[in-house]
Amino acid sequence: MNIIIYSTNSNNFDGPTYHYTNLPSNAKNTERVLADFFGADCFEKHHFTIVSELPGMFLLDLQGNELSEKSRHFEYKILPQGKENLPEEVAALIEGLQPDLVIAATYWVTPFDWLPIKDAQIAEILKTKEINVICNTLDVSLMSFDKIQTHSFLELNGFPVAKAVYVHHELFWAERNRAELKENPYKESVFYRIKNMTFPVIIKDTSGLSSYGMEVCHTFGQVKNFLNGKKNNGDKIVEEFVQGPQFAMEIWGRPESGYRVFKPFMVSVNQYGITSPKQSVKIGPVEGTSTNAGATFPFASLNSELLRLANLIKVNGICQVDFGWDEVNHRWVIFELNPRLSGMSQLQFESQLGCPRGKERPAMSLKFPILEADVLQKLSSMPFVKHVTQTVNDQAKQNREHGYCEVVLTAETMKELRENLITLDREFSAFMEKSFFNTAMSLFDHLQ
């Protein structure tokens, strides 16, 4: 087969500003994934081409704006820099390669998590040419992009969600510059509904990426001050805050072949009870585990609901789901859907690659500060460290945006995984931030 793997970008990319390290390289990692999915002899049987805009997360290895490493098994088609690569143009390029199968390797960018929309539009164009494409639909991508649409879809279809109020930005400020308006009934209705919610609540952008810009408010007064203030600069959703452990997982599959709902990974939260993408620790897979309060997580019901969700939205490829266990109401609550590769993907790959179908090995990911090349190499040489990735942004204005290193480690048992973490802390005590180590250890304690 002639197989095309593609990904696009909506943002200008300045290669010299960013410094990427992936150990093993993205080229080698993609080879591993394809060999596991298509068979060890796939490179003899199939021809693979990567069509991508820079930076091509998960697919490309870069030094500046140039590829620093290429796989001998792939042909590369890099889309031009500095111009719009419209979906119609990208689809025409892919069609011209005469593919038998096209696979989207969609990732994310800031400030808007909308790359699934662009890649889905390319997929829909290709499908009109009767080309076989693995990519989630445009409808699902648009629904997942807008958090209020996601919430409404889940609620209307009977999935558990937190109580929420949508705040339409323009209507909330409708009285501005309109002298004829003496009051704003829409704003008052928003406050009326929020006043009747159970606190604390969390305020977030309807189109933001991950947990960026979220605000936890413990009183109605705090919510009112926030919405009346300068931080209210776009559409918001106000949700009742779910108090309890949080999780992430992925669904893989296609409508015609069925779905695999992977076991969840527990995700750490920061001091405000929010998962922070640059500070989180993930450990899993979690199953048959009791909470600190002694109650058992009902994973069977969760798996059944997520399988129903996969069939309802017709997942075509990968869909990542964030959710939590509501300790107050003793139920699962779904937060958001991401129909693309995610921060969970590398962890999920390492957990299941090479395992018999239906089996997953224990794995975890945690963050280090930016490390020198020799330390990165030493880290990656540890037998239980499966992947090291580091991104450095030279032009970041805030220290927390400058970059970080993420490490994925695995083991055969949870006990061994915990011992591997302790070994990592001992061997790299000069580099590992104690807060990350302590957070990881607290997750292990929670899982006991």
Secondary structure, DSSP 4 states (H G I P E B T S, - for coil): -EEEEEE--SS---GGGEEEEEES-HHHHHHHHHHHHH-TTHHHH-EEEEEE-TT-TTT-EEETTEEEE--TTEEEEEPPSSS---HHHHHHHHHHT--SEEEE-----SS---HHHHHHHHHHHHHHTT--EE---HHHHHHHHSHHHHHHHHHHTT-----EEEE-HHHHTTTTT-TT-S--HHHHHHHHHHHTSPSSEEEEESS--TTTT-EEESSHHHHHHHHTSTT--S-EEEEE---S-EEEEEEEEETTTEEEEPPPEEE---TTS---TTT--EEE---S-B-TTSPBP-HHHHHHHHHHHHHHHT--EEEEEEEEEETTTTEEEEEEEE-S--TTHHHHHHHHTTSPTT----EEEEEE----HHHHHHHHTSTTEEEEEEEEETT-SSGGGSEEEEEEEE-SSHHHHHHHHHHHHHHTTTTS-HHHHHHHHHHHHHH-
